[in-house]
Amino acid sequence: MILERALKVSDKPIFKLSSGKMSTYYIDLRTITLDPEGGYIIGNLIFNMIKGRNPDAIGGLTLGADPISYATSIISYLNKQPVKPFVVRKEPKGHGTGKQIEGNVKPGEKVFIVEDVVTTAGSSLKAAKVAKDYGLEILGIIALVDREEGGEENIKNEGFDFYPVFKISELLNS
């Protein structure tokens, strides 16, 4: 599905990344994560990766992590091993309670941070910092695709385990 729908490749660096860097390829995983079949596959895949670690919840920085954590949560429920989804806002809510984490998570619970694509891991590490500051225990960071541009090293340098489902080199060489 990634090769058919999400991966766009060019001979020249025509794709502008969120970092501002130009690239010869772009991965739009929302074409898969926001698809019924894609969500089902991803939910099963991630659930099978994490179930042995008995997490309480899974989530990450909105928007990339949201459909992944929701799909995983539903699959976990169907397998009678519920894992709650949670959302990390980019900024604290400007009204009400001012929360930056949404969901039924409580300090002390064990969680995985999830991300669609990791380049330098800025989004993943931001989500992990917010979650850790809230009192959640981070079991690791999962990415559907690692662009292999320093993200893994940055994650490990912050003391977190990293679990990519795919590395870009595997996809580009398919």
C-alpha positions in Angstrom: 0.0 0.0 0.0 2.8 2.4 0.8 4.5 1.8 -2.6 1.2 2.0 -4.5 -0.4 5.0 -2.7 1.9 6.9 -0.4 5.4 7.1 -1.8 6.1 9.7 -4.4 9.6 9.7 -6.0 11.3 12.2 -8.4 14.7 12.5 -10.0 15.0 16.0 -8.6 14.4 17.3 -5.0 10.9 18.8 -5.6 9.2 17.8 -2.3 9.4 20.3 0.5 9.4 18.7 3.9 8.1 20.2 7.1 11.7 21.0 8.1 12.0 23.1 5.0 14.5 20.7 3.4 13.9 19.6 -0.2 13.7 15.9 -1.0 13.5 13.5 -4.0 10.8 11.6 -2.3 7.7 12.2 -0.2 5.7 9.8 1.9 2.0 10.7 2.5 1.0 8.0 4.9 -2.4 9.7 5.5 -3.5 8.0 2.3 -3.2 4.8 4.2 -3.8 5.7 7.9 -7.1 7.4 7.0 -8.3 4.5 4.9 -10.5 1.6 6.3 -8.3 -1.2 5.0 -5.1 0.7 5.8 -6.2 1.5 9.3 -7.2 -2.2 9.9 -3.8 -3.4 8.7 -1.9 -0.8 10.7 -3.9 -1.4 13.8 -3.2 -5.1 13.7 0.5 -4.5 12.9 1.1 -2.1 15.7 -1.0 -4.0 18.2 1.0 -7.2 17.5 4.2 -5.2 18.0 3.2 -3.8 21.5 0.9 -6.4 23.0 3.7 -8.3 24.8 4.8 -5.1 26.6 1.3 -4.5 28.1 1.0 -0.8 27.5 -1.9 1.2 29.0 -2.1 3.6 26.1 -0.7 4.6 22.7 -0.6 8.1 21.2 1.4 10.9 19.8 1.4 14.4 18.3 -1.7 15.2 16.4 -2.4 14.7 13.4 0.1 12.0 12.2 -0.3 9.8 15.3 -4.1 10.1 15.7 -5.4 7.5 13.2 -2.6 5.1 14.1 -3.4 5.2 17.8 -7.2 4.9 17.2 -6.8 1.9 14.9 -4.5 0.2 17.3 -6.9 0.9 20.2 -9.8 -0.7 18.3 -7.8 -3.8 17.4 -6.6 -4.1 21.0 -10.2 -4.0 22.2 -11.3 -6.6 19.7 -8.4 -8.8 21.0 -9.6 -8.3 24.6 -6.4 -6.5 25.6 -7.5 -2.8 25.5 -4.9 -0.1 24.9 -6.3 3.4 25.2 -5.6 6.0 22.5 -4.4 9.5 23.5 -3.6 12.7 21.6 -0.8 15.2 22.3 -1.8 18.7 21.2 0.9 20.8 19.5 0.3 23.5 22.1 -1.7 23.4 25.4 -5.4 24.1 24.9 -6.1 27.9 25.1 -9.2 27.5 27.2 -10.9 25.3 29.7 -8.4 23.2 31.6 -5.5 24.1 29.2 -4.7 20.4 28.7 -2.1 19.3 26.2 -2.9 15.6 26.4 -6.4 14.4 25.5 -7.6 10.9 26.4 -8.2 8.7 29.4 -4.5 8.5 30.5 -3.3 9.0 34.0 0.2 9.7 35.4 2.1 6.5 36.0 0.6 4.6 33.0 2.9 2.9 30.4 2.6 4.2 26.9 4.0 4.0 23.4 4.5 7.1 21.3 3.5 6.6 17.7 4.3 8.5 14.5 3.6 8.1 10.9 7.0 9.2 9.4 10.1 10.0 11.4 12.8 12.2 9.8 14.7 13.9 12.6 12.1 12.8 15.2 11.1 16.3 16.3 7.4 15.5 16.5 8.0 12.2 18.3 10.3 13.7 20.8 8.0 16.6 21.5 5.1 14.2 22.1 7.4 12.1 24.4 8.5 15.1 26.4 4.9 16.3 26.9 3.9 12.7 27.9 6.8 12.3 30.2 6.2 15.7 31.8 2.6 14.6 32.4 3.9 11.6 34.3 3.5 8.8 31.6 6.1 6.1 31.4 7.4 5.9 27.8 7.9 2.3 26.6 9.2 3.4 23.2 8.6 5.3 20.0 7.1 3.5 17.0 7.2 4.9 13.5 5.5 3.5 10.4 8.4 4.7 8.3 11.9 5.9 9.3 13.3 8.2 6.7 16.8 7.4 8.1 17.8 11.0 8.4 18.9 11.1 12.1 15.6 10.4 13.8 16.6 7.0 15.3 19.8 8.5 16.7 18.0 11.5 18.1 15.4 9.2 19.8 18.1 7.0 21.3 20.1 10.0 22.5 17.0 11.0 24.5 17.0 7.6 26.1 14.0 6.1 24.3 13.8 2.8 22.3 12.8 3.1 18.7 10.8 0.7 16.6 10.4 1.5 12.9 8.0 -0.7 11.0 9.8 0.2 7.7 13.0 2.0 6.8 12.9 4.2 3.7 15.9 2.3 2.3 13.7 -0.9 2.2 10.9 0.9 0.4 13.0 2.7 -2.1 14.8 -0.6 -3.0 11.6 -2.5 -3.5 
